Amino acid sequence: MQSTTMVTTGDGRALAVCEWGPADGSPIFWLHGTPGSRYLRHPGDRYERAGLRVLTYDRPGYGESTRAPGRTVSDSAADVTAIADAFGLDRFGVAGVSGGGPPALAVAALATDRVTRCAAIVCGPPPEADGLDFLADLTEEDRAFWRQASERGEEYLLGEFEDAAAWVRAGMPDLGSGTPGYREMLQEAFAEGVRSGPWGFVDDFLAVTTAWGFAIGDVAVPTKVMLAREDTSVPPSHAAWWSQHLTNGEVVWVDGDHFGPRDAQEMELLAWVGGA
């Protein structure tokens, strides 16, 4: 098991952090999805071969990190910079997958003097984004989820967490294997994400369904949004919105669904994030 470093924030919370890859590699933050944990990473020696020093952490309420009730997407910027300060990192890249995409964009928007490049993977736009009917092209199941999450909030999301946790505890059936070690890594990362209870999951969705606290146009650093062709949770209208609203970025496409497999393409993207 990878060792964990505890970082204390300015308001006294604890954040659990893991570090992967060579100590002299290019530093990037890799932000996990919903649910997830600091154990989300690319297995094997991929970071060593890419020359990446990768920091992962439990968002508040997950794993060993203290919950922060009422947190917003933009609050991730202060947490990431607190970790960067603790590790002596002045400049760094940031990338996030799925539910980690909005926090990654927040860090890039709000810590522009620290972030070199940004990437968001299989990440949808803000549900209240101007010029977008967020629900229009979603599947019926996804449309019902976002409506209920927005209207019923915590009550609904607690039930959804129980379903997600049961799936994780059952061994995540129907999940593809991907490259060697990938499924085992996801099981480890997700199990740690649900171990401490529902609040990381619930607070992630409460944050993303309310104002994010920054505009996508504020993300001025070079940015790439990677979308998967078979991912029904980010339909073409969402992709078009990204293409129109990224100030200094582009949408890139890969095959596969929300869970991939896309290891090679993700590693190329992370190498780009760390390449500035």
N, C-alpha and C positions, 0 to 999 in steps of 0.2 A: 504494500500500500504506500502511495506517495505521501511524504511528510506534508503536514499542513502548518502554515504560518498564520497566526492570528494578528490582524491589524485593527487598531482602535481608531474609530472615526472621531471627528471633532466634537460630536454630540454624545460620545461615550459608548457607541455601539461596537460590537465585534464583527469583523468580516473574516471568513475563513478562506485562505488563499493557497493554491498550489502552483508550483513552478515546474515547467517541463522544458527539455531541450538544453543546449549548451549555455553556460552562464555568460559567455561572450557573444551570444547570438543577437540578432536584431530583435528588440523587445516589442511584443504585441500582446494585447489583451484579447482573449477568446471568450466571448460571453455566451453562456449556455441558454438553452431554450426553456420552454414551460411544459412540464416540470424539468428540472435538471439540477446540476450541481457542479462543484469545482472539479469533479472527476471526468467531465466531458473533455475529451481530447482526441487526437489522432493516434492510434496505437502504433507500436513499433518504434523505429528510429527515424520517422519522417521528419521530426523537428530538427534532429541532428543533421540529417542530409540537407535540409533546407536552410540551415544556419539560423533558426528561429528560437529565441528565448520567449516562451509562451506562458503567460500568467492567466490562470483561471480562478474564479472565486464564486462562492455561494452568494447569490443575491439575498437581500434581507428576507428572513423567514425560511430559507432553505438550509438544509444541512446544519452546519455549526454557526451560521451567521444569525445575529440578533434580528428579530422582526422589527420593521419600521412601519407601523400602521399608518395608512393614508399616504404612503410614498407615491410619488409620481414617476413617470418615465424619466423626466429630467434630473431627478435625484441621483440617478446612476452616475452622472458626471462627477459629483463630489466624492462618491464612493471610489470610483476608479482613480481619481487624482490622489485621494488619500492613500490608496495602495501604491500608486506610482511613487509618491513621496517616501513611503516606508521602504521601498526597494531601491531608492536612489535613482529613479528614472525621470529624466527631464523631458524627453521626447519619446513617443511610442506610437505604434499603430493600434487600431482597434477594429475588431470584427465580431459580429454576433450572428447566431443562427436562430431562425424562427422567433420565439419570444425574446431572444437576446438581440435581435436586430434593432428594435426601437431604442433600447439602452445604448447600443453602440453608436447609433446616429446622434443620440443626445450628447454623448461624450464628445463626438466630433463637432457638434454645433456649439457646445458651451465651454469647451476647453480647447479652443482653436490654437492657442499658443503652445499646446502640448502635443496635439495629435498630428501625425504626419499624413496618414491615409486611413480610409475607413471602408469597410465592406459589411453589407447586410445580406444574409442568405435566407431564401424562402421566407421573406418578411413582407407582410402586407402594409399598405399605407395607413395613416391614421383613419379610424372609422368616420370621423367628422371632417375629413379632408375636403376643402373647397373644390368644387368642380368634379366631384366623384360621388356616384351613388354606390356606396360601399357594398350594399347587400344585393344589388341587382343581378350580378352574374354568379353568385355563389350557389352551391348545391343547396337543396332544401334543408339538409341537416345542418350545414354550416350557417345558413341564414337563421334558422331557429336558435342555434347556439348564441349567435351574436345579439339577437333580439332579447333573448332571456337574460344574457349576461348584463346587457345595458339596462333592462327594465327591472330585474329582480336582484341584481348585484350579488352580494355576499351569500344570501340564502341559496340561490341557484348554483353558484360556483362551488359551494361546499359539497353539494351533491355530485357535481361533475368531478371534483377532486376524488371522491370516493370511487367513482368508476375508473378514473385514471390510475389510482393507486392499486385497485384490484387487478387491473391489466398488468401493471408492473410486477406485482407479487406473483402473478400466474406465469411469469416468465416471458411476458410480452409476445404472446402468440401472434402469428401471421407477420411478424417483422422479418424482413429479409436479412440475410447474413452479411452481405457486403464483403469487404476485404477481411483477411484473417484477423481475428481479435476485435472486429468492429462490434458485433452483436454483444460480446461479453463486456466490452467497454460501455456500451449503452445501458446494459442491465445494471452495471455498477453505478453509473452516473445517475440513472433514474431512481434506483433504489435509495441512494443517498438523498436525492431530491425530495422523496416522499416520506422518508424516515421520520423526520421531525414534525410531521403534521401538514395541515392544508394551507398554512398562511402564505408561504412563498408563492404557491400556485394561485391562490385567491387574489393576493395583492398584485401579482403580475397582470391579471386580467382586469382588475379594477383600475389599475393605472393605465392600461392601453385603451380602455373604453372611455376614458375621460381625457381632458386636454393634456397633451404631451408636455407642454411647457416650453416648446420651442417650435420654430417653423422649419420645415425641410429645406427651405431656401437659405437658412442660416448655416447649413452644412457646406462650408466653403472649401474644405480640403478635398483632394481627389477621392472620389467615392465610386464603388461599384455595388450594384444590387444584383445578386445572382438568383435567378428564378429557375424552377424546374418545369419542364414541359408537361408532365403528368400530375402536377400538384394542383388539385382542385381548390385549395384554400387561397391561392393567389391567381385569380382568373385574368384573362387578357386585358380587361378594363383596368385592373390594378396595375398591370405591367405598363400600360400606356400612361397612366397617371405618373408613375415613377419616371418614365422617359421624359415627360413634359416638365417635371418639377425639380429634378436634380440640377443644382446650380453648376456643379463641376464634376459630373459623373455620367455613368452609363449603366444600362441594363444588359446583363450577359445571361445567356440561356444555356442550360445543361439538360441532358436527358434524366429520366427518373421522376420519382414522386417526392413528397415532403421529406421522406427519410432517405432518399437517395436510391441506389448508391452513386456517389459522386466524389469519392475520396481523392482521386487524382486532380480533378478540377478544383476542389476545395483547397488542396495543398498549393496548387498554382496561384490561387487567389490569395491565400495567406502569405505566400512568398512575396507577392506583389505588395500586400499591405505592409510587410516588413522591409520593403526594398528601398524606401526613401532615405 
